[in-house]
C-alpha cells in the first residue's frame, strides 16, 4: 500500500507553488486531496485534473481561509465528498510588502489568513480526526518567525513575522492538547524556495496579481547548500509528517531552508 492510502487531505493555497506540489505529493502516496484556493478556479482544476490523470482522487474548493464561516463550509463539503479530513496542511498565506505604516486593516487581514485560519481549521477538522482515530496537522511557517528574513529596510514587517511565529506556538498547543486523540501537529519553516512570485499587495487589495518568473539560484551564497529549495521537497516533507514514518513526531518545528538558519 501507498503511505497515505485511504486518507483524506486538505491543502490550502494549493493552486500553485508549494501548495500545488504538496497536494500532488500527498495524492501520489494515495491520499484523496481537497485542493483549496481563494479565487482562481482554473488553477485548482488543473491540479485536480493532474491528480486524477495519475489515478488519484481530488476535488477543488474555492474559499477565503480568512473567513471561518467559509472554512467551515469547506470542511463539511470535503467530508461529504471525500470523507472526514485526517491530514490538514495549512499553507495559504499573504505577505504584503508595505512601507513603514501597517494599518489595522492590513494587520487584521494578515492575521486572519496566516494564523487565524489555521486555528479555525484545526478546530473544524478535529472532530473528524478524532472519529477516525487520529490525524496529522501541518502548518507552513517561514523564516520571518525567527527574524532571519523579514521585509525590506525601513519597513514594518511585523504582521508576517508575528503570524508565522504564532503558527509555531499554535502547533505546539495543538500537539499538547490533541495528542491524547492521536492527532499530531507540526510546523515546517520554509526558506528560499524556487517558486513563482506575485504582487501580494494586489492580492491583499483584491486587484489582479502579476506573476514573475521563477527565481534562479542568484543570491544563494549565504545558503550552505547554495541553492533554493524545490516545491517538491516541501511536498516530500509533508508526506513524511503526514504518514506513518513520523508517527512519534509531534509539536516539532522542521526547518526546510538549505541550512540558511540552523535552529
VEXMIVEX-813702 format. One record per residue (C-alpha): residue in one letter; chain; x, y, z. Coordinates in nm, 2 decimals. Example, Ala and Ser with C-alpha at 12.3 -4.5 7.8 and 13.67 -1.06 7.14 Angstrom:
// VEXMIVEX-813702
('A','A',(1.23,-0.45,0.78))
('S','A',(1.37,-0.11,0.71))
***
This chain:
// VEXMIVEX-813702
('X','A',(0.00,0.00,0.00))
('X','A',(0.10,0.36,-0.05))
('X','A',(0.19,0.55,0.26))
('X','A',(-0.13,0.76,0.27))
('X','A',(-0.38,0.51,0.13))
('X','A',(-0.74,0.57,0.25))
('X','A',(-0.65,0.91,0.39))
('X','A',(-0.82,1.24,0.31))
('X','A',(-0.61,1.56,0.29))
('X','A',(-0.70,1.93,0.27))
('X','A',(-0.43,2.16,0.14))
('X','A',(-0.50,2.53,0.15))
('X','A',(-0.34,2.77,-0.10))
('X','A',(-0.29,2.47,-0.33))
('X','A',(-0.34,2.62,-0.68))
('X','A',(0.03,2.70,-0.73))
('X','A',(0.38,2.68,-0.59))
('X','A',(0.43,2.49,-0.26))
('X','A',(0.06,2.41,-0.21))
('X','A',(0.03,2.26,-0.56))
('X','A',(0.35,2.04,-0.50))
('X','A',(0.22,1.94,-0.16))
('X','A',(-0.12,1.84,-0.30))
('X','A',(0.04,1.63,-0.57))
('X','A',(0.28,1.46,-0.34))
('X','A',(0.01,1.36,-0.10))
('X','A',(-0.21,1.23,-0.38))
('X','A',(0.08,1.03,-0.52))
('X','A',(0.10,0.85,-0.19))
('X','A',(-0.26,0.76,-0.20))
('X','A',(-0.45,1.04,-0.02))
('X','A',(-0.77,1.18,-0.16))
('X','A',(-0.70,1.56,-0.17))
('X','A',(-0.91,1.86,-0.14))
('X','A',(-0.74,2.15,-0.32))
('X','A',(-0.82,2.49,-0.19))
('X','A',(-0.77,2.84,-0.34))
('X','A',(-0.91,3.18,-0.30))
('X','A',(-1.03,3.28,-0.64))
('X','A',(-0.85,3.11,-0.93))
('X','A',(-1.08,2.81,-1.02))
('X','A',(-0.87,2.73,-1.33))
('X','A',(-0.56,2.67,-1.13))
('X','A',(-0.74,2.44,-0.89))
('X','A',(-0.90,2.25,-1.17))
('X','A',(-0.55,2.20,-1.33))
('X','A',(-0.42,2.04,-1.00))
('X','A',(-0.73,1.82,-0.97))
('X','A',(-0.70,1.71,-1.33))
('X','A',(-0.34,1.62,-1.29))
('X','A',(-0.41,1.42,-0.97))
('X','A',(-0.70,1.24,-1.15))
('X','A',(-0.48,1.17,-1.46))
('X','A',(-0.25,0.98,-1.23))
('X','A',(-0.53,0.77,-1.09))
('X','A',(-0.59,0.98,-0.77))
('X','A',(-0.90,1.14,-0.63))
('X','A',(-0.93,1.51,-0.57))
('X','A',(-1.18,1.80,-0.55))
('X','A',(-1.14,2.17,-0.59))
('X','A',(-1.29,2.42,-0.34))
('X','A',(-1.27,2.80,-0.36))
('X','A',(-1.28,2.96,-0.01))
('X','A',(-1.13,3.25,0.17))
('X','A',(-0.95,3.08,0.46))
('X','A',(-0.95,3.41,0.65))
('X','A',(-1.33,3.37,0.69))
('X','A',(-1.41,3.09,0.95))
('X','A',(-1.76,3.05,0.80))
('X','A',(-1.61,2.97,0.46))
('X','A',(-1.36,2.72,0.60))
('X','A',(-1.64,2.55,0.80))
('X','A',(-1.84,2.51,0.48))
('X','A',(-1.53,2.38,0.30))
('X','A',(-1.45,2.12,0.57))
('X','A',(-1.81,2.00,0.56))
('X','A',(-1.82,1.98,0.18))
('X','A',(-1.49,1.78,0.17))
('X','A',(-1.62,1.54,0.43))
('X','A',(-1.94,1.48,0.23))
('X','A',(-1.75,1.41,-0.09))
('X','A',(-1.42,1.25,0.01))
('X','A',(-1.47,1.16,0.38))
('X','A',(-1.36,1.32,0.70))
('X','A',(-1.02,1.50,0.68))
('X','A',(-0.73,1.34,0.86))
('X','A',(-0.45,1.54,0.70))
('X','A',(-0.46,1.92,0.71))
('X','A',(-0.18,2.13,0.55))
('X','A',(-0.24,2.49,0.63))
('X','A',(-0.03,2.66,0.36))
('X','A',(-0.23,2.97,0.24))
('X','A',(-0.06,3.29,0.34))
('X','A',(0.00,3.65,0.24))
('X','A',(0.29,3.88,0.30))
('X','A',(0.22,4.23,0.19))
('X','A',(0.53,4.45,0.12))
('X','A',(0.45,4.78,0.27))
('X','A',(0.64,5.09,0.39))
('X','A',(0.66,5.20,0.75))
('X','A',(0.29,5.21,0.81))
('X','A',(0.08,4.90,0.89))
('X','A',(-0.29,4.98,0.90))
('X','A',(-0.52,4.80,1.13))
('X','A',(-0.69,4.65,0.82))
('X','A',(-0.36,4.51,0.69))
('X','A',(-0.27,4.37,1.03))
('X','A',(-0.61,4.20,1.07))
('X','A',(-0.61,4.06,0.72))
('X','A',(-0.26,3.91,0.75))
('X','A',(-0.35,3.75,1.09))
('X','A',(-0.68,3.62,0.95))
('X','A',(-0.52,3.44,0.66))
('X','A',(-0.18,3.34,0.81))
('X','A',(-0.27,3.25,1.17))
('X','A',(-0.65,3.25,1.25))
('X','A',(-0.73,3.03,0.95))
('X','A',(-0.50,2.75,1.09))
('X','A',(-0.67,2.77,1.43))
('X','A',(-1.02,2.75,1.30))
('X','A',(-0.93,2.47,1.05))
('X','A',(-0.78,2.27,1.34))
('X','A',(-1.10,2.33,1.54))
('X','A',(-1.32,2.23,1.24))
('X','A',(-1.13,1.92,1.13))
('X','A',(-1.05,1.78,1.48))
('X','A',(-1.39,1.61,1.53))
('X','A',(-1.34,1.41,1.21))
('X','A',(-0.98,1.32,1.30))
('X','A',(-1.09,1.20,1.65))
('X','A',(-1.36,0.99,1.49))
('X','A',(-1.11,0.83,1.25))
('X','A',(-0.86,0.76,1.53))
('X','A',(-0.61,1.03,1.47))
('X','A',(-0.47,1.27,1.21))
('X','A',(-0.18,1.50,1.11))
('X','A',(-0.18,1.88,1.10))
('X','A',(0.10,2.06,0.93))
('X','A',(0.14,2.44,0.94))
('X','A',(0.36,2.61,0.69))
('X','A',(0.56,2.89,0.86))
('X','A',(0.86,3.09,0.75))
('X','A',(1.20,3.23,0.85))
('X','A',(1.03,3.56,0.95))
('X','A',(0.93,3.38,1.27))
('X','A',(1.29,3.38,1.37))
('X','A',(1.39,3.72,1.25))
('X','A',(1.60,3.56,0.98))
('X','A',(1.43,3.72,0.69))
('X','A',(1.17,3.99,0.70))
('X','A',(1.07,4.27,0.47))
('X','A',(1.29,4.54,0.33))
('X','A',(1.50,4.80,0.52))
('X','A',(1.27,5.07,0.68))
('X','A',(0.96,4.86,0.66))
('X','A',(0.75,4.73,0.94))
('X','A',(0.73,4.36,0.87))
('X','A',(0.56,4.28,1.20))
('X','A',(0.23,4.12,1.08))
('X','A',(0.40,3.85,0.88))
('X','A',(0.66,3.78,1.15))
('X','A',(0.40,3.77,1.42))
('X','A',(0.17,3.54,1.23))
('X','A',(0.45,3.30,1.13))
('X','A',(0.58,3.28,1.49))
('X','A',(0.22,3.23,1.61))
('X','A',(0.19,2.92,1.40))
('X','A',(0.47,2.76,1.58))
('X','A',(0.31,2.83,1.92))
('X','A',(-0.03,2.71,1.79))
('X','A',(0.10,2.38,1.66))
('X','A',(0.28,2.31,2.00))
('X','A',(-0.05,2.39,2.17))
('X','A',(-0.25,2.16,1.94))
('X','A',(0.01,1.89,1.98))
('X','A',(-0.02,1.91,2.36))
('X','A',(-0.39,1.92,2.37))
('X','A',(-0.47,1.67,2.09))
('X','A',(-0.21,1.41,2.14))
('X','A',(-0.45,1.21,2.35))
('X','A',(-0.66,1.16,2.03))
('X','A',(-0.35,1.06,1.83))
('X','A',(-0.36,1.39,1.64))
('X','A',(-0.01,1.51,1.56))
('X','A',(0.07,1.88,1.49))
('X','A',(0.40,2.01,1.34))
('X','A',(0.54,2.31,1.17))
('X','A',(0.75,2.34,0.86))
('X','A',(0.96,2.66,0.83))
('X','A',(1.02,2.74,0.47))
('X','A',(1.33,2.91,0.35))
('X','A',(1.42,3.04,0.00))
('X','A',(1.22,2.83,-0.25))
('X','A',(1.21,2.82,-0.63))
('X','A',(0.86,2.95,-0.66))
('X','A',(0.68,3.19,-0.89))
('X','A',(0.63,3.53,-0.71))
('X','A',(0.35,3.77,-0.74))
('X','A',(0.23,4.11,-0.61))
('X','A',(0.09,4.04,-0.27))
('X','A',(-0.02,4.39,-0.22))
('X','A',(-0.25,4.34,-0.52))
('X','A',(-0.38,4.02,-0.36))
('X','A',(-0.44,4.19,-0.04))
('X','A',(-0.64,4.47,-0.21))
('X','A',(-0.84,4.24,-0.44))
('X','A',(-0.66,4.35,-0.76))
('X','A',(-0.52,4.12,-1.03))
('X','A',(-0.18,4.00,-0.94))
('X','A',(0.12,3.99,-1.17))
('X','A',(0.33,3.67,-1.18))
('X','A',(0.70,3.69,-1.21))
('X','A',(0.94,3.43,-1.35))
('X','A',(1.06,3.15,-1.12))
('X','A',(1.37,3.26,-0.92))
('X','A',(1.71,3.13,-1.00))
('X','A',(1.99,3.05,-0.75))
('X','A',(2.12,3.40,-0.76))
('X','A',(2.20,3.54,-0.41))
('X','A',(2.22,3.20,-0.25))
('X','A',(2.58,3.23,-0.15))
('X','A',(2.48,3.25,0.22))
('X','A',(2.29,2.92,0.20))
('X','A',(2.51,2.62,0.28))
('X','A',(2.35,2.42,0.00))
('X','A',(2.40,2.71,-0.24))
('X','A',(2.05,2.68,-0.40))
('X','A',(1.68,2.74,-0.35))
('X','A',(1.46,2.47,-0.23))
('X','A',(1.23,2.29,-0.46))
('X','A',(0.85,2.28,-0.41))
('X','A',(0.87,1.90,-0.45))
('X','A',(1.10,1.90,-0.14))
('X','A',(0.82,2.07,0.06))
('X','A',(0.58,1.81,-0.07))
('X','A',(0.81,1.52,0.04))
('X','A',(0.84,1.67,0.38))
('X','A',(0.47,1.69,0.42))
('X','A',(0.43,1.33,0.31))
('X','A',(0.67,1.23,0.58))
('X','A',(0.49,1.44,0.85))
('X','A',(0.15,1.31,0.74))
('X','A',(0.24,0.95,0.72))
('X','A',(0.34,0.66,0.94))
('X','A',(0.71,0.72,0.93))
('X','A',(0.67,1.02,1.16))
('X','A',(0.42,0.85,1.39))
('X','A',(0.61,0.96,1.70))
('X','A',(0.68,1.32,1.59))
('X','A',(0.46,1.60,1.71))
('X','A',(0.49,1.96,1.83))
('X','A',(0.81,2.00,1.63))
('X','A',(0.94,2.27,1.40))
('X','A',(1.11,2.14,1.09))
('X','A',(1.34,2.38,0.90))
('X','A',(1.35,2.34,0.53))
('X','A',(1.60,2.61,0.43))
('X','A',(1.92,2.45,0.30))
('X','A',(2.09,2.54,0.62))
('X','A',(2.04,2.92,0.60))
('X','A',(1.90,2.92,0.95))
('X','A',(2.00,2.64,1.19))
('X','A',(1.79,2.61,1.50))
***
